[in-house]
């Protein structure tokens, strides 16, 4: 509906990770849903996968509305929604990124982001490889 291009950049052979497949699916689904939801028509979402040492690194980059600088410290708090996000999309619980962080921490991983309001956001998460 929004004519958003989704690109995948990944090496051919990624190592396996161990963890709950349903929970990891939830992590990716939450991050992709946010990227698409907050990217305007004609925008781009890029999914990058790479290996660094013994970790699999995933990045989800969008050309969306970004997160206001003064609110970035609250992104992973329960029920947080950016002021610009609430104006653009009225539905949403503010639990998605909190859940993402909880799942990743329980799997020995971590999540971070870089964002510029009006330009987009890159969420990066890492999971230890099992091989």
Helices and strands as residue ranges (DSSP letters): E 5-10, H 21-37, E 44-52, E 55-62, G 69-74, H 83-88, H 96-106, E 110-116, E 120-128
